[in-house]
Amino acid sequence: MKSPDHKLALSVDLEEWYHSRRWVDGEQARTLPDSTALFRKLYGSDRPAGEIIAPTLALLELFERHRCRATFFVLGEIARYYPDLVRRIADAGHELACHGLYHVDMTVLGPERFAEQLQEAVDLIQGLTGLKPVGYRGPNLVYSPWATRILEDQGFLYDSTVCGSRPLGGKYAGWDKAPTHPYRASYDAIEEPGGSRLVELPLPAFPWIKLAGGSGITTRILGYYWSLGALGHAIRRGNTAYYFHPWEVGTRPKAEGHRLRNALFLRRTGPWMMRAVERILRRFQGRIVTARESAEGLTPGR
Ligand SMILES: [Zn+2]
């Protein structure tokens, strides 16, 4: 591909399949979770069943084979249950960033609880590795303008929540007008450039029709070429980003609930998605960086 200087920030949101189900069974994202009750229902135990471990290790092996480093946006709850896994990711040379404590929309938490939970998640990650995360991604790609100052106050250098999509599933309002490449965000609106110190690394949309294109979920539902179209269009013009989850390349979970939404949510999980990720790694070989590396040119005074 031409325009060799532009980079693809590759990231993995380190969470389980039941964290990402906002649009399948929305309640989990809109209320504070009772994790123990969920684990009892799903696994008959007070703990999660470790489903995240095997696909995450497979991804570490894949990234090693392709000699690329990624950013893992770690959910605090996952760091608490799987400290060895999180240390292993850091030991392999990947960046650890923060994805909040639980997978709840920040609009539900409000500023105070958001700040408390952010601090707790940072402490969990830092306690395992000694390194303080400087990158953040909002659970469910939901963002409130007050979060920018809180993130700055807690030492964050960048955020990667904005998706340049037209509104979808009650999210992304106004984000299709956001810059398509990394920018310093405004305090008033994360989707607008402005005077904050926080760098926003937006996720791409498919061009022209402006629908989300930079995530594993869209790759699986709409196809490899959908994501390739979004990423290829974006990277010709500047740095872009792609993310997915370990559960997408893992064994299909037994999920209950809305049948059609579940079928879409879990479409092509497992080997299909692993092959799609590998195709993306090959296609963008030599241009894959961590989110922090992509943000670095724009972070002030560091
Ligand atoms: Zn997530």
Residues whose N, C-alpha, C, O or C-beta is under 5 A from the ligand:
A	BS01	ZN	D13 E15 P139 N140
